[in-house]
Amino acid sequence: MYENKDLLRDASAVLKQNVAGRYTMPSPPLYPHQWLWDSCFIAIGLRHISLPRAKSELTSLLRGQWQNGMLPNLIFKSGAKYRADRRAWHSRINPYSPDRVATSGITQPPMLAEAVVRVGETMTTIERREWYRHMWPALLAYHEWLYLDRDPHSEGLVLQIHPWEVGLDSTPPWTAELREHQLPLWIRAIESAHASWLINLLRRDTRTVPSKERFDAIEVLALFSIQRRLKRKAYITSKILNHSLFTIEDLTFNCILIRANEHLEAIAKTIRRAVPAELTEAMQRSREALESLWDPYASSYYSRDFVTHKLIKVPSIAALMPLYSGAISPERAAILVKSLENEHVFGPAYPVPSVPVDSKDFDANRYWQGPTWLNTNWLIIDGLRRYGYNDHADALTESSLELVQKGGFAEYFNPLSGDPLGADNFSWTAALTIDLLKSKH
Ligand code: GLC
């Protein structure tokens, strides 16, 4: 068991060891490139140990911004070693992609406004205004793009075109849809020939992490095949929508957006900028639209299929994200908190599992299908405080810190035993440990 002082020292060492110029790699052997929401969580930790690094973690994200405002989920590392990764995306086929860096063609949850505000909190008022002024144009363009491009019917909910956009890559609501609509014939053939082992031989991720802790092979192929389809449409959303069977208004993504909108408005107020009227209206629509994701029968929020408008009633940690959005009633919040208190749902020994324990999809060791992650805990802790559940927030802070005290800065953890899983020395685990330690009440 660690003392908190040692934990802080070791978490800082991880962030130092994973640095790559202006940004921090999530995990050098497994994820060497710059990821959008990783950098946001990393900056939230870095602000306590190095303000210049926290700022550059976020400003370096802007290198990848597309001319239409999109922030890509990935900015690739340069160098011959990574040529295949860059080629797989070939983002240059889209006219809006940047000239100087290679990026992916999809986004990730809009955590940037939150990170900008959190980093700003550690500055003097004058510095903060300067910082906000610097980040404002990119942030505004990003939020405008989210609505213009991803909410084509002005519903208030933005859509996602790949599970990687949600950040919870193998979360059951998405894998369920994937299996229902998307598996091309060649993947089904591999599945029925029981030839997944062949795919596992070719995978890079399972060289560093045991395969029982990662995606199953068929899901890997399915994700790869969607990405190829997106590339064929040059990452142009309108073209993708004409052909896609697979578009979701994801609950986690939209909750993060609702919260980010609030931050955007606060930033605008601080630097006396006007938020364009259309955007203000869109933001208001989002707050209201969240209610359309509530299912009164299951007493739960769910993601929704963009085309059919049907709720995807597959349980996952997304159900708790409305707490973080801040846009639900105290009565609804109380229902969500109950599920956190129940050890058979979201309250096992080391919460919060990415899939409720009583779900048929729960797998304590596999990626986003059961394990506990520090970033989702951080979002839930914030939401709990917002609704006045400080004791719950304190308890979740303690159990999160206990996980890293026992198991180190793992990518994720078994929610029943607390065992560390996935990559070691994972940057957002280290960064959010620092933030949780520094923000203890
Ligand atoms: C995995 C996670 C995703 C994260 C990325 C880099 O793909 O599912 O959320 O951004 O790794 O750490």
Residues whose N, C-alpha, C, O or C-beta is under 5 A from the ligand:
A	BS01	GLC	P26 Y31 W35 D38 G167 L168 D169
